[in-house]
Each structure stands twice: as structure tokens, then as C-alpha cells.
Amino acid sequence: MAEKLSPEQVDEILSDLKGWRKVENRDAIAKTFKFKDFSEAFGWMTRAALQAEKMDHHPEWFNVWNRVEVTLTTHDAGGVTRLDLKLAAQMNVLAGA
């Protein structure tokens, strides 16, 4: 099982993850991705889903038209782990961020 990171560790790593922030009242991180249109957003979600599946680590996300809201946490660890931060970094790469 992945090890839960301390709030200080999360803060330190988040400083290098463009656009990601801590979720208020929850041990999770989040980001809203915006794309040109629905097709671009859905294409990104498909690529991100394949990456998540390879990692066996799945996001909580919500899509409306060109916007995808993503929340990452490791449920069995009870908070943010290195898996979340690795997936966040991969999602940024896939989005060109």
C-alpha cells in the first residue's frame, strides 16, 4: 500500500505541479483542466484514463463540455500519496501544461 504523505511533503511537491492545489477539508489535491472543446477534453480524458489504468490508480473527475475537474487521493492510504502526485504530473504532461 502507498504511504500517505505529510501536509508539508504535499506542499513541497505541489509547488512544482502547475495548477494543482490542496482540497479544502479533505486530504486530496485538485485541478481544473480547460480545453478548446468537448472533443479535446474527452480525448485528454481517454489518454489520462489509460495512464491511470497502467498505474492502477484512478482519479475522481467530472467533465462538462471543455472542462475536466480532477481530484486525486489514495483512498486506501487515507490521503495524498506519491501515486497521486505522479498521476498529477502525468496529467499535466498530457495536457501540455
C-alpha positions in Angstrom: 0.0 0.0 0.0 1.2 3.5 -0.8 2.3 5.7 2.2 0.3 8.8 3.0 2.4 12.0 2.7 2.5 14.7 5.4 0.9 18.1 4.6 4.4 19.5 4.4 5.5 16.9 1.9 2.4 17.6 -0.2 3.1 21.4 -0.1 6.7 20.9 -1.2 5.8 18.8 -4.2 2.7 20.8 -5.2 5.0 23.8 -5.7 6.3 22.0 -8.8 2.9 20.9 -10.1 1.4 23.7 -12.2 -2.2 24.4 -11.3 -2.7 21.7 -8.6 -3.9 22.7 -5.2 -5.0 21.1 -1.9 -8.7 20.5 -1.5 -10.2 22.3 1.5 -11.5 20.0 4.3 -10.1 16.9 2.5 -6.8 15.1 2.2 -6.7 15.4 -1.6 -5.4 17.6 -4.5 -7.3 19.0 -7.4 -7.0 20.8 -10.7 -9.4 22.1 -13.3 -8.3 21.5 -16.9 -9.8 23.6 -19.7 -9.6 22.6 -23.3 -10.7 24.1 -26.7 -13.9 22.0 -26.9 -15.5 18.8 -25.7 -13.6 16.6 -28.2 -10.3 17.8 -26.9 -11.4 17.4 -23.3 -12.6 13.9 -23.9 -9.5 12.9 -25.9 -7.4 14.1 -22.9 -9.6 12.1 -20.5 -9.1 9.0 -22.6 -5.3 9.4 -22.6 -5.3 10.1 -18.8 -7.5 7.1 -18.2 -5.1 4.8 -20.0 -2.2 6.2 -17.9 -4.3 5.8 -14.7 -5.1 2.2 -15.6 -1.4 1.5 -16.1 -0.7 2.9 -12.6 -3.8 1.1 -11.2 -4.6 4.5 -9.7 -7.9 6.1 -10.7 -9.0 9.7 -10.5 -12.2 11.2 -9.3 -13.3 13.5 -12.2 -16.1 15.5 -13.6 -16.5 16.7 -17.2 -18.7 19.4 -18.7 -18.0 20.4 -22.3 -14.4 21.7 -22.4 -13.7 21.5 -18.6 -12.5 18.5 -16.6 -12.3 18.8 -12.8 -9.9 16.3 -11.3 -9.5 15.2 -7.7 -6.7 12.8 -6.6 -6.4 11.0 -3.3 -5.4 7.5 -2.4 -8.4 6.1 -0.6 -6.8 3.0 1.0 -4.0 5.3 2.4 -6.4 7.9 3.7 -4.9 10.8 1.8 -2.4 12.0 -0.7 0.5 9.7 -1.7 3.3 9.8 -4.3 0.9 7.9 -6.6 -1.4 11.0 -6.7 1.5 13.3 -7.4 2.9 11.1 -10.1 -0.6 10.9 -11.8 -1.0 14.7 -11.4 2.4 15.2 -13.2 1.4 12.8 -16.0 -2.0 14.6 -16.4 -0.1 17.9 -16.8 2.2 16.4 -19.4 -0.8 15.0 -21.3 -2.4 18.5 -21.2 0.7 20.2 -22.3 0.9 22.1 -19.0 
